[in-house]
Amino acid sequence: MEKLDFTQEWDKTFPQSGKVAHSKVTFHNRYGITLAADVYKPKGKDGKLAAIAVCGPFGAVKEQAAGLYAQTMAERGFLTMAFDPSFTGESGGQPRYMASPDINTEDFQAAVDDLSCREDVDAEKIGIIGICGWGGMALNAAALDTRIKATVASTMYDMARVNANGYFDAEDSEAARYEKKKALNAQRIEDYKNGSYTLGGGVAEEVPDDAPFFVKDYHDYYKTSRGYHARSLNSNGGWNVTGTMSFMNQPILRYSNEIRSAVLIIHGEKAHSCYFSRDAYAAMMEGNPCPENKELLIIPGAVHTDLYDKLDVIPFDKMVDFFRKAMV
């Protein structure tokens, strides 16, 4: 595997728990990319544990929301792994700051590979949590990977839909997509000539008073002490401009209605992105062979980033109960 350089000090956006043992590990996906992860294990727990792999939000790193979810679920008895996706954070892969519906789904499956081979994990009790854009990726992984016993998608984005159709489907037309593709393909030529990839920019440094609320919401998390991290794409220069191009014509939720394993979709009532979860749940339920183990949970009054880090909003007790029932 590719040798990675880890940051050794605790550099998370949340305090370290005394109830959990933390370690840094690597694993590889089937494309040969080495991934970096934080493993959180409840202290005093022996034997084979139920395990959960966690990733997201899209453009974040494992030191942000994913790590908080992982540590908190470890406090509640699970062995958890928060990982950086390929091409980002401390994980390997070149070029940097690329995204792929295939490779990023594979990242989740590779995490399941690694957890399945740990001596302290019960390979029959493995679940995943995807946050924001990784919520959609988690559902895609669940539709493909029969080893995944339970999936939580929290404050999810469907990255294929938003890239192809724009926010609230405002650009859902052949003409609008054609113009996007023209611009992206022109950018490819420039990048090829320059021998480097132009970054699209992360969350704006300054937000005008008349900016949409969700822009202010992201700024409040990614650009302040609340959630800023030096390796986070959203906190800094963002993805490559062409980084998410392949999402435009590769819908990731096509077979979600064939997921037999348990799924819990969680979203804030006031989140700009709530329509992604409502629609994804409806599509998943249409003709699903196992509708009894699927649930949509809407959190009253919550906005998108409330489900990134607000411990009084994220329904951890509900998630614990969900995973325990699904992993019997």
NUNUPA-903513 format. One record per residue (C-alpha): residue number from 1; residue in three letters; x, z, y negated. Coordinates in nm, 4 decimals. Each point is the difference from the previous one (the first is absolute). Layout:
BEGIN
resi:NUM resn:ALA X:X Z:Z Y:Y
...
This chain:
BEGIN
resi:1 resn:MET X:0.0000 Z:0.0000 Y:0.0000
resi:2 resn:GLU X:0.0995 Z:-0.0529 Y:-0.3611
resi:3 resn:LYS X:0.1743 Z:0.3082 Y:-0.1385
resi:4 resn:LEU X:-0.1938 Z:0.1558 Y:-0.2868
resi:5 resn:ASP X:0.1227 Z:0.2358 Y:-0.2691
resi:6 resn:PHE X:-0.2366 Z:0.2940 Y:-0.0355
resi:7 resn:THR X:-0.0437 Z:0.2261 Y:-0.2972
resi:8 resn:GLN X:0.0741 Z:0.3403 Y:0.1488
resi:9 resn:GLU X:-0.1545 Z:0.2258 Y:-0.2637
resi:10 resn:TRP X:-0.3725 Z:0.0703 Y:-0.0216
resi:11 resn:ASP X:-0.1141 Z:-0.2624 Y:-0.2505
resi:12 resn:LYS X:-0.3750 Z:-0.0054 Y:0.0632
resi:13 resn:THR X:-0.2661 Z:0.0163 Y:-0.2683
resi:14 resn:PHE X:-0.1454 Z:0.3110 Y:0.1669
resi:15 resn:PRO X:0.1518 Z:0.3376 Y:0.0962
resi:16 resn:GLN X:0.1419 Z:0.0560 Y:0.3469
resi:17 resn:SER X:-0.2108 Z:0.2072 Y:0.2370
resi:18 resn:GLY X:0.1446 Z:0.2997 Y:0.1805
resi:19 resn:LYS X:-0.2422 Z:-0.0568 Y:0.2882
resi:20 resn:VAL X:0.1503 Z:-0.3345 Y:0.0979
resi:21 resn:ALA X:0.3388 Z:-0.1201 Y:0.1285
resi:22 resn:HIS X:0.1122 Z:-0.3190 Y:-0.1727
resi:23 resn:SER X:0.2458 Z:-0.2609 Y:0.1261
resi:24 resn:LYS X:0.0955 Z:-0.3578 Y:-0.0853
resi:25 resn:VAL X:-0.0072 Z:-0.2666 Y:0.2708
resi:26 resn:THR X:0.0225 Z:-0.3743 Y:0.0475
resi:27 resn:PHE X:-0.1829 Z:-0.2413 Y:0.2279
resi:28 resn:HIS X:-0.0202 Z:-0.3782 Y:0.0218
resi:29 resn:ASN X:-0.2786 Z:-0.2546 Y:0.0082
resi:30 resn:ARG X:-0.0126 Z:-0.3083 Y:0.2213
resi:31 resn:TYR X:0.1524 Z:-0.2115 Y:-0.2757
resi:32 resn:GLY X:0.3151 Z:0.2099 Y:0.0165
resi:33 resn:ILE X:-0.0565 Z:0.1776 Y:-0.3312
resi:34 resn:THR X:0.1065 Z:0.3635 Y:-0.0063
resi:35 resn:LEU X:-0.2532 Z:0.2321 Y:-0.1595
resi:36 resn:ALA X:0.0626 Z:0.3380 Y:-0.1602
resi:37 resn:ALA X:-0.2382 Z:0.2873 Y:0.0540
resi:38 resn:ASP X:-0.0537 Z:0.3701 Y:-0.0582
resi:39 resn:VAL X:-0.1230 Z:0.1955 Y:0.3012
resi:40 resn:TYR X:-0.1955 Z:0.3192 Y:-0.0611
resi:41 resn:LYS X:-0.0473 Z:0.2386 Y:0.2930
resi:42 resn:PRO X:-0.1957 Z:0.3264 Y:-0.0098
resi:43 resn:LYS X:0.2289 Z:0.2973 Y:0.0525
resi:44 resn:GLY X:-0.0626 Z:0.2038 Y:0.3142
resi:45 resn:LYS X:-0.1764 Z:-0.2839 Y:0.1806
resi:46 resn:ASP X:0.1459 Z:-0.0914 Y:0.3391
resi:47 resn:GLY X:-0.0918 Z:-0.2606 Y:0.2581
resi:48 resn:LYS X:-0.1429 Z:-0.3440 Y:-0.0626
resi:49 resn:LEU X:-0.1935 Z:-0.0256 Y:-0.3271
resi:50 resn:ALA X:-0.2580 Z:-0.2412 Y:-0.1327
resi:51 resn:ALA X:0.1743 Z:-0.2256 Y:-0.2539
resi:52 resn:ILE X:-0.0924 Z:-0.1965 Y:-0.3118
resi:53 resn:ALA X:0.1911 Z:-0.2778 Y:-0.1796
resi:54 resn:VAL X:-0.0650 Z:-0.0223 Y:-0.3741
resi:55 resn:CYS X:0.0719 Z:-0.2719 Y:-0.2564
resi:56 resn:GLY X:-0.1056 Z:-0.0978 Y:-0.3509
resi:57 resn:PRO X:-0.0989 Z:-0.0544 Y:-0.2703
resi:58 resn:PHE X:0.0931 Z:-0.3667 Y:-0.0410
resi:59 resn:GLY X:0.3158 Z:0.0028 Y:-0.2103
resi:60 resn:ALA X:0.0666 Z:0.3723 Y:0.0500
resi:61 resn:VAL X:0.2621 Z:0.1756 Y:0.2121
resi:62 resn:LYS X:-0.0169 Z:0.2698 Y:0.2659
resi:63 resn:GLU X:0.1038 Z:0.2636 Y:-0.2526
resi:64 resn:GLN X:-0.3327 Z:-0.0405 Y:-0.1797
resi:65 resn:ALA X:-0.3550 Z:0.0148 Y:0.1414
resi:66 resn:ALA X:0.0899 Z:-0.0909 Y:0.3600
resi:67 resn:GLY X:0.2399 Z:0.2910 Y:0.0260
resi:68 resn:LEU X:-0.2528 Z:0.2406 Y:-0.1473
resi:69 resn:TYR X:-0.2600 Z:-0.1090 Y:0.2554
resi:70 resn:ALA X:0.2548 Z:0.0254 Y:0.2810
resi:71 resn:GLN X:0.1240 Z:0.3456 Y:-0.0951
resi:72 resn:THR X:-0.3515 Z:0.1336 Y:-0.0512
resi:73 resn:MET X:-0.1189 Z:-0.1314 Y:0.3368
resi:74 resn:ALA X:0.3109 Z:0.1490 Y:0.1637
resi:75 resn:GLU X:-0.0955 Z:0.3365 Y:-0.1475
resi:76 resn:ARG X:-0.3224 Z:-0.0422 Y:0.1957
resi:77 resn:GLY X:0.1711 Z:-0.0553 Y:0.3338
resi:78 resn:PHE X:0.0869 Z:-0.3717 Y:0.0267
resi:79 resn:LEU X:0.3439 Z:-0.1569 Y:0.0268
resi:80 resn:THR X:0.0015 Z:-0.2552 Y:-0.2789
resi:81 resn:MET X:0.2181 Z:-0.2857 Y:-0.1175
resi:82 resn:ALA X:-0.0082 Z:-0.1434 Y:-0.3531
resi:83 resn:PHE X:0.1931 Z:-0.3261 Y:-0.0201
resi:84 resn:ASP X:0.1136 Z:-0.2566 Y:-0.2540
resi:85 resn:PRO X:-0.1226 Z:-0.3534 Y:0.0779
resi:86 resn:SER X:0.2427 Z:-0.2830 Y:0.0649
resi:87 resn:PHE X:0.1910 Z:-0.1191 Y:-0.3077
resi:88 resn:THR X:-0.0801 Z:0.3126 Y:-0.2049
resi:89 resn:GLY X:0.1195 Z:0.3537 Y:-0.0620
resi:90 resn:GLU X:0.2725 Z:0.1175 Y:0.2356
resi:91 resn:SER X:-0.1038 Z:-0.2484 Y:0.2700
resi:92 resn:GLY X:0.1997 Z:-0.3122 Y:0.0762
resi:93 resn:GLY X:-0.0897 Z:-0.3662 Y:-0.0214
resi:94 resn:GLN X:0.1083 Z:-0.2790 Y:-0.2322
resi:95 resn:PRO X:-0.0958 Z:-0.1209 Y:-0.2509
resi:96 resn:ARG X:-0.1231 Z:0.3143 Y:-0.1650
resi:97 resn:TYR X:-0.3528 Z:0.0598 Y:-0.1331
resi:98 resn:MET X:-0.1781 Z:-0.2502 Y:0.2235
resi:99 resn:ALA X:-0.3322 Z:0.0619 Y:0.1729
resi:100 resn:SER X:-0.1573 Z:-0.1645 Y:0.3019
resi:101 resn:PRO X:-0.3369 Z:0.0512 Y:0.1689
resi:102 resn:ASP X:0.1702 Z:-0.0577 Y:0.3355
resi:103 resn:ILE X:0.3230 Z:0.1960 Y:-0.0451
resi:104 resn:ASN X:-0.1703 Z:0.2907 Y:-0.1738
resi:105 resn:THR X:-0.2611 Z:0.0273 Y:0.2764
resi:106 resn:GLU X:0.2907 Z:-0.0112 Y:0.2440
resi:107 resn:ASP X:0.1611 Z:0.2914 Y:-0.1887
resi:108 resn:PHE X:-0.2956 Z:0.2190 Y:0.1003
resi:109 resn:GLN X:0.0263 Z:-0.1183 Y:0.3606
resi:110 resn:ALA X:0.3740 Z:0.0660 Y:0.0031
resi:111 resn:ALA X:-0.0680 Z:0.3561 Y:-0.1177
resi:112 resn:VAL X:-0.2348 Z:0.0363 Y:0.2987
resi:113 resn:ASP X:0.2785 Z:-0.1338 Y:0.2257
resi:114 resn:ASP X:0.2379 Z:0.2661 Y:-0.1251
resi:115 resn:LEU X:-0.2484 Z:0.2863 Y:0.0138
resi:116 resn:SER X:-0.1015 Z:-0.1001 Y:0.3531
resi:117 resn:CYS X:0.3595 Z:0.0437 Y:0.1173
resi:118 resn:ARG X:0.0593 Z:0.3454 Y:-0.1508
resi:119 resn:GLU X:0.0155 Z:0.2860 Y:0.2482
resi:120 resn:ASP X:-0.1994 Z:0.2236 Y:-0.2337
resi:121 resn:VAL X:-0.2914 Z:-0.2467 Y:-0.0382
resi:122 resn:ASP X:-0.2970 Z:-0.0590 Y:0.2269
resi:123 resn:ALA X:-0.0040 Z:-0.3814 Y:0.0159
resi:124 resn:GLU X:-0.3730 Z:0.0075 Y:0.0750
resi:125 resn:LYS X:-0.0707 Z:0.1766 Y:-0.3299
resi:126 resn:ILE X:0.1362 Z:-0.2151 Y:-0.2818
resi:127 resn:GLY X:-0.1847 Z:-0.0852 Y:-0.3202
resi:128 resn:ILE X:0.0816 Z:-0.1614 Y:-0.3336
resi:129 resn:ILE X:-0.0823 Z:0.0574 Y:-0.3662
resi:130 resn:GLY X:0.0173 Z:-0.2810 Y:-0.2543
resi:131 resn:ILE X:-0.0327 Z:0.0707 Y:-0.3722
resi:132 resn:CYS X:-0.1105 Z:-0.2563 Y:-0.2626
resi:133 resn:GLY X:0.1260 Z:-0.3452 Y:0.1055
resi:134 resn:TRP X:0.1253 Z:0.1500 Y:0.3198
resi:135 resn:GLY X:-0.3549 Z:0.1068 Y:0.0811
resi:136 resn:GLY X:-0.0823 Z:-0.3654 Y:0.0586
resi:137 resn:MET X:0.3218 Z:-0.0439 Y:0.1977
resi:138 resn:ALA X:-0.0933 Z:0.3015 Y:0.2122
resi:139 resn:LEU X:-0.3356 Z:-0.1572 Y:0.0882
resi:140 resn:ASN X:0.1801 Z:-0.3226 Y:0.0907
resi:141 resn:ALA X:0.2381 Z:0.1954 Y:0.2237
resi:142 resn:ALA X:-0.2910 Z:0.1820 Y:0.1638
resi:143 resn:ALA X:-0.1661 Z:-0.3344 Y:0.0771
resi:144 resn:LEU X:0.3181 Z:-0.1148 Y:0.1750
resi:145 resn:ASP X:0.1547 Z:0.3108 Y:0.1563
resi:146 resn:THR X:-0.1971 Z:0.1662 Y:0.2803
resi:147 resn:ARG X:0.2447 Z:0.2932 Y:0.0058
resi:148 resn:ILE X:-0.1322 Z:0.1242 Y:-0.3342
resi:149 resn:LYS X:-0.2672 Z:0.2573 Y:0.0796
resi:150 resn:ALA X:-0.1180 Z:0.0695 Y:-0.3545
resi:151 resn:THR X:0.0454 Z:-0.1499 Y:-0.3460
resi:152 resn:VAL X:-0.0583 Z:0.1389 Y:-0.3489
resi:153 resn:ALA X:-0.0123 Z:-0.2421 Y:-0.2933
resi:154 resn:SER X:0.0119 Z:0.1943 Y:-0.3261
resi:155 resn:THR X:-0.0853 Z:-0.1485 Y:-0.3426
resi:156 resn:MET X:0.0628 Z:-0.3390 Y:0.1608
resi:157 resn:TYR X:0.0705 Z:-0.3428 Y:-0.1431
resi:158 resn:ASP X:-0.0553 Z:-0.3210 Y:0.1931
resi:159 resn:MET X:0.3189 Z:-0.1719 Y:-0.1192
resi:160 resn:ALA X:-0.1088 Z:-0.3388 Y:0.1327
resi:161 resn:ARG X:-0.3269 Z:0.0143 Y:-0.1905
resi:162 resn:VAL X:0.1436 Z:0.1180 Y:-0.3300
resi:163 resn:ASN X:0.2789 Z:-0.2584 Y:0.0076
resi:164 resn:ALA X:-0.2338 Z:-0.2865 Y:0.0890
resi:165 resn:ASN X:-0.3010 Z:0.1001 Y:-0.2097
resi:166 resn:GLY X:0.1320 Z:0.2240 Y:-0.2778
resi:167 resn:TYR X:-0.1506 Z:0.3357 Y:-0.0909
resi:168 resn:PHE X:-0.3733 Z:0.0264 Y:0.0659
resi:169 resn:ASP X:0.0175 Z:-0.3577 Y:0.1391
resi:170 resn:ALA X:0.0079 Z:-0.1317 Y:-0.3572
resi:171 resn:GLU X:0.2381 Z:-0.2825 Y:0.1024
resi:172 resn:ASP X:-0.1732 Z:-0.0946 Y:0.3246
resi:173 resn:SER X:-0.0001 Z:-0.3770 Y:-0.0348
resi:174 resn:GLU X:0.2037 Z:-0.2921 Y:0.1271
resi:175 resn:ALA X:0.1009 Z:-0.0860 Y:-0.3564
resi:176 resn:ALA X:0.1266 Z:0.3504 Y:-0.0791
resi:177 resn:ARG X:0.1939 Z:0.0231 Y:0.3257
resi:178 resn:TYR X:0.1511 Z:-0.3433 Y:-0.0607
resi:179 resn:GLU X:0.1347 Z:0.1082 Y:-0.3385
resi:180 resn:LYS X:0.1468 Z:0.3171 Y:0.1510
resi:181 resn:LYS X:0.1681 Z:-0.1994 Y:0.2759
resi:182 resn:LYS X:0.1395 Z:-0.2492 Y:-0.2523
resi:183 resn:ALA X:0.1573 Z:0.2843 Y:-0.1973
resi:184 resn:LEU X:0.1376 Z:0.1717 Y:0.3085
resi:185 resn:ASN X:0.1512 Z:-0.3175 Y:0.1396
resi:186 resn:ALA X:0.1593 Z:-0.0789 Y:-0.3369
resi:187 resn:GLN X:0.1497 Z:0.3489 Y:0.0116
resi:188 resn:ARG X:0.1411 Z:-0.0733 Y:0.3453
resi:189 resn:ILE X:0.1972 Z:-0.2941 Y:-0.1446
resi:190 resn:GLU X:0.1384 Z:0.2157 Y:-0.2799
resi:191 resn:ASP X:0.0978 Z:0.2738 Y:0.2438
resi:192 resn:TYR X:0.1690 Z:-0.2511 Y:0.2294
resi:193 resn:LYS X:0.1985 Z:-0.1492 Y:-0.2886
resi:194 resn:ASN X:0.1018 Z:0.3435 Y:-0.1262
resi:195 resn:GLY X:0.0881 Z:0.1386 Y:0.3406
resi:196 resn:SER X:-0.2024 Z:0.3129 Y:-0.0703
resi:197 resn:TYR X:-0.3603 Z:0.1135 Y:-0.0137
resi:198 resn:THR X:-0.1763 Z:0.0782 Y:-0.3265
resi:199 resn:LEU X:-0.1777 Z:0.3335 Y:-0.0024
resi:200 resn:GLY X:-0.3615 Z:0.0137 Y:-0.1048
resi:201 resn:GLY X:0.0262 Z:0.3357 Y:-0.1736
resi:202 resn:GLY X:-0.1413 Z:0.3318 Y:0.1146
resi:203 resn:VAL X:-0.2474 Z:0.2171 Y:-0.1844
resi:204 resn:ALA X:0.0282 Z:-0.0521 Y:-0.3770
resi:205 resn:GLU X:0.2230 Z:0.2379 Y:-0.1946
resi:206 resn:GLU X:-0.2603 Z:0.0424 Y:-0.2722
resi:207 resn:VAL X:-0.3739 Z:-0.0375 Y:0.0331
resi:208 resn:PRO X:-0.2132 Z:-0.0957 Y:-0.3013
resi:209 resn:ASP X:-0.3080 Z:0.2048 Y:-0.0808
resi:210 resn:ASP X:-0.2321 Z:-0.2858 Y:0.0927
resi:211 resn:ALA X:0.1573 Z:-0.0601 Y:0.3437
resi:212 resn:PRO X:-0.2334 Z:0.0197 Y:0.3023
resi:213 resn:PHE X:-0.0278 Z:0.3481 Y:0.1455
resi:214 resn:PHE X:0.1672 Z:-0.0955 Y:0.3272
resi:215 resn:VAL X:0.3116 Z:-0.1141 Y:-0.1898
resi:216 resn:LYS X:0.0146 Z:0.3421 Y:-0.1658
resi:217 resn:ASP X:-0.0614 Z:0.1604 Y:0.3383
resi:218 resn:TYR X:0.3005 Z:-0.1748 Y:0.1543
resi:219 resn:HIS X:0.2172 Z:0.0817 Y:-0.3006
resi:220 resn:ASP X:-0.0911 Z:0.3673 Y:0.0271
resi:221 resn:TYR X:0.1301 Z:0.0062 Y:0.3561
resi:222 resn:TYR X:0.2920 Z:-0.2432 Y:0.0165
resi:223 resn:LYS X:0.1504 Z:0.0436 Y:-0.3471
resi:224 resn:THR X:-0.0173 Z:0.3768 Y:-0.0481
resi:225 resn:SER X:0.1531 Z:0.3014 Y:0.1706
resi:226 resn:ARG X:-0.3123 Z:0.0131 Y:0.2139
resi:227 resn:GLY X:0.1086 Z:-0.2896 Y:0.2223
resi:228 resn:TYR X:0.3002 Z:-0.1878 Y:-0.1428
resi:229 resn:HIS X:0.2767 Z:-0.0817 Y:0.2475
resi:230 resn:ALA X:0.3192 Z:-0.1956 Y:-0.0636
resi:231 resn:ARG X:-0.0425 Z:-0.2137 Y:0.3143
resi:232 resn:SER X:-0.3701 Z:-0.0726 Y:-0.0493
resi:233 resn:LEU X:-0.0774 Z:-0.3625 Y:-0.0824
resi:234 resn:ASN X:-0.3088 Z:0.0955 Y:-0.1982
resi:235 resn:SER X:0.1933 Z:0.2591 Y:-0.1998
resi:236 resn:ASN X:0.2637 Z:-0.2575 Y:-0.0930
resi:237 resn:GLY X:0.0445 Z:-0.3792 Y:0.0208
resi:238 resn:GLY X:-0.2731 Z:-0.0780 Y:0.2501
resi:239 resn:TRP X:-0.0177 Z:-0.2564 Y:0.2792
resi:240 resn:ASN X:0.1556 Z:-0.3444 Y:-0.0142
resi:241 resn:VAL X:-0.2419 Z:-0.2344 Y:-0.1764
resi:242 resn:THR X:-0.0366 Z:-0.1993 Y:0.3219
resi:243 resn:GLY X:0.0088 Z:0.3108 Y:0.2182
resi:244 resn:THR X:-0.3673 Z:0.0108 Y:0.0909
resi:245 resn:MET X:-0.0620 Z:-0.3745 Y:0.0083
resi:246 resn:SER X:-0.0766 Z:-0.0159 Y:0.3739
resi:247 resn:PHE X:-0.2940 Z:0.2384 Y:-0.0394
resi:248 resn:MET X:-0.1915 Z:-0.2743 Y:-0.1812
resi:249 resn:ASN X:-0.0895 Z:-0.1918 Y:0.3150
resi:250 resn:GLN X:0.0483 Z:0.2575 Y:0.2753
resi:251 resn:PRO X:-0.3028 Z:0.2328 Y:0.0010
resi:252 resn:ILE X:0.1048 Z:0.3253 Y:0.1662
resi:253 resn:LEU X:-0.3426 Z:0.1388 Y:0.0893
resi:254 resn:ARG X:-0.1367 Z:-0.2990 Y:0.1936
resi:255 resn:TYR X:-0.0380 Z:0.1906 Y:0.3273
resi:256 resn:SER X:-0.0682 Z:0.3501 Y:-0.1287
resi:257 resn:ASN X:-0.3421 Z:-0.0069 Y:0.1673
resi:258 resn:GLU X:0.1812 Z:-0.0041 Y:0.3349
resi:259 resn:ILE X:0.1746 Z:0.3337 Y:-0.0574
resi:260 resn:ARG X:-0.1094 Z:0.2285 Y:0.2839
resi:261 resn:SER X:0.2044 Z:0.3037 Y:-0.1022
resi:262 resn:ALA X:-0.1157 Z:0.2567 Y:-0.2566
resi:263 resn:VAL X:0.0154 Z:-0.0897 Y:-0.3706
resi:264 resn:LEU X:-0.0584 Z:0.2162 Y:-0.3074
resi:265 resn:ILE X:-0.0063 Z:-0.1795 Y:-0.3362
resi:266 resn:ILE X:0.0260 Z:0.2316 Y:-0.3026
resi:267 resn:HIS X:-0.0479 Z:-0.0988 Y:-0.3637
resi:268 resn:GLY X:-0.0750 Z:0.1522 Y:-0.3362
resi:269 resn:GLU X:-0.3443 Z:-0.0672 Y:-0.1418
resi:270 resn:LYS X:0.1375 Z:-0.0805 Y:-0.3467
resi:271 resn:ALA X:0.2983 Z:-0.2054 Y:0.1178
resi:272 resn:HIS X:0.0197 Z:-0.3564 Y:-0.1300
resi:273 resn:SER X:0.0987 Z:-0.0956 Y:0.3543
resi:274 resn:CYS X:-0.2918 Z:0.1610 Y:0.1819
resi:275 resn:TYR X:-0.1595 Z:-0.3374 Y:0.0728
resi:276 resn:PHE X:0.2897 Z:-0.0819 Y:0.2349
resi:277 resn:SER X:-0.0900 Z:0.2938 Y:0.2251
resi:278 resn:ARG X:-0.3746 Z:-0.0490 Y:-0.0173
resi:279 resn:ASP X:0.0309 Z:-0.3671 Y:0.0927
resi:280 resn:ALA X:0.2696 Z:0.0567 Y:0.2633
resi:281 resn:TYR X:-0.2155 Z:0.2627 Y:0.1684
resi:282 resn:ALA X:-0.3054 Z:-0.2270 Y:0.0016
resi:283 resn:ALA X:0.2026 Z:-0.2883 Y:0.1476
resi:284 resn:MET X:0.1581 Z:0.2283 Y:0.2600
resi:285 resn:MET X:-0.3393 Z:0.1247 Y:0.1137
resi:286 resn:GLU X:-0.1553 Z:-0.3460 Y:0.0408
resi:287 resn:GLY X:-0.0276 Z:-0.0510 Y:0.3757
resi:288 resn:ASN X:0.2629 Z:0.2660 Y:0.0725
resi:289 resn:PRO X:0.0012 Z:0.1038 Y:0.3686
resi:290 resn:CYS X:0.0715 Z:0.3640 Y:-0.0915
resi:291 resn:PRO X:-0.1889 Z:0.0830 Y:-0.3227
resi:292 resn:GLU X:-0.0408 Z:0.3686 Y:0.0877
resi:293 resn:ASN X:0.3621 Z:0.0897 Y:-0.0850
resi:294 resn:LYS X:0.0119 Z:-0.1669 Y:-0.3425
resi:295 resn:GLU X:-0.0684 Z:0.1758 Y:-0.3316
resi:296 resn:LEU X:0.0075 Z:-0.0707 Y:-0.3734
resi:297 resn:LEU X:0.0565 Z:0.3098 Y:-0.2123
resi:298 resn:ILE X:-0.0544 Z:-0.0306 Y:-0.3765
resi:299 resn:ILE X:0.1456 Z:0.2852 Y:-0.2066
resi:300 resn:PRO X:-0.2306 Z:0.0795 Y:-0.2945
resi:301 resn:GLY X:0.1589 Z:-0.0405 Y:-0.3434
resi:302 resn:ALA X:0.3453 Z:-0.0983 Y:0.1295
resi:303 resn:VAL X:0.2041 Z:-0.2883 Y:-0.1459
resi:304 resn:HIS X:0.2577 Z:-0.2142 Y:0.1777
resi:305 resn:THR X:0.3160 Z:0.2091 Y:-0.0422
resi:306 resn:ASP X:-0.1798 Z:0.3309 Y:0.0600
resi:307 resn:LEU X:0.0456 Z:-0.0861 Y:0.3670
resi:308 resn:TYR X:0.3751 Z:-0.0452 Y:-0.0485
resi:309 resn:ASP X:0.0941 Z:0.3591 Y:-0.0680
resi:310 resn:LYS X:-0.2836 Z:0.2336 Y:-0.0961
resi:311 resn:LEU X:-0.0182 Z:0.2574 Y:0.2773
resi:312 resn:ASP X:-0.3393 Z:0.1232 Y:-0.1168
resi:313 resn:VAL X:-0.1449 Z:-0.3525 Y:0.0265
resi:314 resn:ILE X:0.1622 Z:-0.1512 Y:0.3119
resi:315 resn:PRO X:-0.2198 Z:0.1127 Y:0.2925
resi:316 resn:PHE X:0.2770 Z:0.1240 Y:0.2283
resi:317 resn:ASP X:-0.2285 Z:0.2291 Y:0.1994
resi:318 resn:LYS X:-0.2272 Z:-0.2957 Y:0.0732
resi:319 resn:MET X:0.2998 Z:-0.2096 Y:0.1031
resi:320 resn:VAL X:0.1269 Z:0.2704 Y:0.2343
resi:321 resn:ASP X:-0.3396 Z:0.0269 Y:0.1671
resi:322 resn:PHE X:-0.0220 Z:-0.3800 Y:0.0246
resi:323 resn:PHE X:0.3412 Z:-0.0410 Y:0.1658
resi:324 resn:ARG X:-0.0501 Z:0.2895 Y:0.2402
resi:325 resn:LYS X:-0.3337 Z:-0.1338 Y:0.1211
resi:326 resn:ALA X:0.1321 Z:-0.3560 Y:0.0317
resi:327 resn:MET X:0.3122 Z:0.1053 Y:0.1916
resi:328 resn:VAL X:-0.1742 Z:0.2065 Y:0.2698
